[in-house]
Amino acid sequence: MSQEGPARSRVKLVGEPGDLESAKAQILELVKEQEGTTIQVPRRFHHAISDNGQFFRRLRNDHKVTVDHDGQQPPARPSGGSRGPQKNDRALPLITDQPENINGHTWEIVDNNEHEAESGDIPWVLRGRRDNISKAQNELQRALEQACSQGQSSVGYLVLPDPRTYRFIIGQGGSQINRIRRQTGCKITVPRDQAKGEAIEIVGSKDGIEQAKDTILET
């Protein structure tokens, strides 16, 4: 089999007639699989659903479906403001003498609804086998409905005085952090490198992120 033509868009097949028809059918099926299905996702929910790329990895591992945005640039990540040192493109809370810092931790909430959010949609193009795309599409629709219903419009940044304690928050095999996620309905990201000053990021409703913060501090 060889390709020819300036755009390398034609495929030349050589073989027995029966084999050619079989090869042609398989190639056409592969092409159809790569066409993908496009879902328009509101840009303000993009990061809440993608969950720092974990949602994409789950679709790839569970359904063998990949996601791209048809060449469009994903929306900018919401900023935590201009105070404090910059970590992971985030502005972290500034350690001060405020009462909430007596116990050694800092806590800041950013309400995304109070900031100018990007309007419009961003395409999520799901690529893979048709039956797998259907499963991935259903999972994406559920995630989108959850993001809308739970009002995931707030982000909390929790910085602990000793980042070595982060492993206790995660628990063995992620058991502890997954329990907190289920109880609060929040998306919680614990820094992997556990560098001092890195914030635990909690995304969800205002009540949910407060509950998650309190649970973490009691851990």
C-alpha positions in Angstrom: 0.0 0.0 0.0 1.4 3.4 -0.9 0.2 7.0 -0.8 0.4 9.4 -3.7 -0.7 12.9 -4.6 0.5 16.3 -3.3 -1.7 16.2 -0.2 -1.0 12.5 0.4 -4.8 12.1 0.5 -5.1 9.2 -1.9 -4.3 5.6 -1.0 -3.3 3.1 -3.7 -4.2 -0.5 -3.0 -2.6 -3.5 -4.9 -3.8 -7.0 -4.5 -6.5 -9.5 -5.3 -10.0 -8.0 -5.9 -11.5 -9.7 -2.9 -8.7 -8.5 -0.7 -8.9 -5.0 -2.1 -12.6 -4.7 -1.2 -11.9 -5.9 2.4 -9.0 -3.5 2.7 -11.1 -0.6 1.4 -13.9 -1.3 3.9 -11.4 -1.4 6.8 -9.8 1.9 5.7 -13.2 3.6 5.3 -14.2 2.4 8.8 -10.9 3.8 10.2 -11.6 7.2 8.5 -15.1 7.3 10.0 -13.7 6.6 13.4 -11.3 9.5 13.2 -14.0 12.0 12.1 -15.2 12.3 15.7 -18.1 13.8 17.4 -18.2 17.4 18.5 -19.7 18.6 21.8 -19.9 22.3 22.5 -18.9 23.0 26.1 -19.4 26.4 27.7 -16.0 27.9 28.1 -16.7 28.8 31.8 -17.1 25.1 32.6 -14.1 23.9 30.6 -11.7 23.6 33.6 -14.3 22.4 36.1 -15.0 19.4 33.8 -11.5 18.7 32.5 -10.2 18.6 36.1 -6.6 19.4 35.3 -6.6 16.8 32.5 -7.9 13.9 34.6 -11.2 13.8 32.7 -9.3 13.4 29.4 -7.1 10.7 30.8 -10.2 8.8 32.1 -11.8 8.9 28.6 -8.6 7.7 27.0 -8.1 4.9 29.6 -11.7 3.7 30.0 -13.0 4.2 26.4 -9.9 4.7 24.2 -11.3 8.1 23.2 -9.2 11.1 22.7 -10.2 14.8 22.9 -9.1 17.8 21.0 -10.5 21.3 20.6 -10.4 21.6 16.8 -7.5 24.0 16.9 -9.1 26.4 19.4 -7.2 27.7 22.4 -8.6 26.5 25.7 -9.9 29.3 28.0 -7.4 30.8 30.5 -7.4 29.2 33.9 -9.2 31.3 36.5 -6.7 33.4 38.5 -6.6 33.6 42.3 -5.8 37.3 42.2 -2.5 39.2 42.2 -1.3 38.5 45.8 1.3 36.1 46.9 3.9 34.0 45.1 3.1 32.5 41.7 2.9 28.7 41.6 1.5 26.7 38.7 0.2 29.9 37.0 -1.8 30.6 40.1 -1.6 33.4 42.6 -1.5 31.8 46.0 -2.7 33.4 49.3 -0.3 35.6 51.1 0.7 34.5 54.6 -0.3 37.2 57.0 -1.1 37.7 60.7 -4.8 37.3 60.1 -6.6 35.1 62.7 -7.2 32.3 60.2 -3.4 31.9 59.9 -2.9 31.2 63.7 -3.1 27.5 63.0 -0.5 27.8 60.3 -2.7 27.4 57.2 -3.9 30.0 54.7 -7.3 29.9 52.9 -8.5 32.0 50.0 -11.7 31.7 48.0 -12.1 33.0 44.4 -15.6 33.3 43.2 -15.4 32.9 39.4 -18.7 34.6 39.0 -17.3 37.8 40.4 -14.7 37.9 37.7 -15.1 38.4 34.0 -15.4 34.9 32.5 -14.9 33.9 28.9 -18.2 33.7 27.1 -19.2 31.3 24.4 -18.4 27.6 23.9 -15.3 25.5 23.1 -15.6 22.4 20.9 -14.6 19.1 22.5 -14.0 16.7 19.6 -14.3 13.1 20.7 -12.3 10.6 18.5 -12.4 6.9 18.6 -14.6 4.0 17.8 -18.3 4.9 17.4 -19.5 2.8 20.3 -16.8 4.2 22.5 -17.5 7.7 21.5 -21.1 7.2 22.5 -20.0 6.1 26.0 -17.6 9.0 26.3 -20.3 11.5 25.1 -22.7 10.3 27.8 -20.0 10.7 30.4 -19.2 14.2 29.2 -22.9 15.1 29.3 -23.2 13.9 32.9 -20.1 15.9 33.9 -21.5 19.0 32.2 -24.9 18.6 33.9 -23.1 18.2 37.3 -21.0 21.3 36.7 -24.2 23.3 36.0 -26.3 21.9 38.8 -23.7 22.0 41.5 -22.8 25.6 40.7 -19.0 24.9 40.5 -18.2 28.6 40.4 -15.8 28.9 43.3 -12.2 27.9 43.8 -10.5 27.5 47.2 -6.8 27.6 47.8 -5.6 25.9 51.0 -1.9 26.1 51.9 -0.7 24.0 54.8 2.4 24.9 56.8 4.0 21.5 56.3 3.5 20.1 52.8 4.7 16.7 54.0 1.3 16.2 55.6 -0.3 16.2 52.1 0.3 12.4 51.9 -2.1 11.9 54.9 -4.8 13.9 53.1 -4.4 11.7 50.0 -4.4 8.5 52.0 -3.4 5.0 50.9 -4.3 4.6 47.2 -6.1 7.9 47.3 -8.7 6.6 49.7 -8.8 9.6 51.9 -9.0 12.3 49.2 -11.6 10.3 47.3 -13.8 10.1 50.4 -13.6 13.8 50.8 -14.5 14.3 47.2 -17.5 12.1 47.5 -18.7 13.7 50.7 -18.4 17.3 49.4 -19.0 16.9 45.6 -15.8 19.0 45.0 -12.9 18.5 42.7 -9.8 18.5 44.8 -6.2 18.6 43.5 -3.3 18.0 45.9 0.1 19.2 44.6 2.2 16.2 43.5 5.7 17.7 44.2 4.6 18.8 47.7 6.8 21.8 47.5 6.4 24.4 50.3 3.9 27.0 49.3 1.9 24.9 46.9 -1.8 25.2 47.4 -4.4 22.4 47.5 -7.0 23.5 44.9 -10.7 22.8 45.7 -13.4 23.5 43.1 -17.1 23.4 43.8 -19.9 25.3 45.4 -19.1 27.8 48.2 -20.6 25.5 50.8 -18.9 22.5 49.3 -15.4 23.9 49.3 -15.8 25.2 52.9 -16.8 21.7 53.9 -13.9 20.2 52.1 -11.5 22.6 53.7 -12.7 21.9 57.2 -12.5 18.1 56.5 -9.0 18.4 55.3 -7.9 20.4 58.3 -9.5 17.8 60.6 -7.6 15.0 58.8 
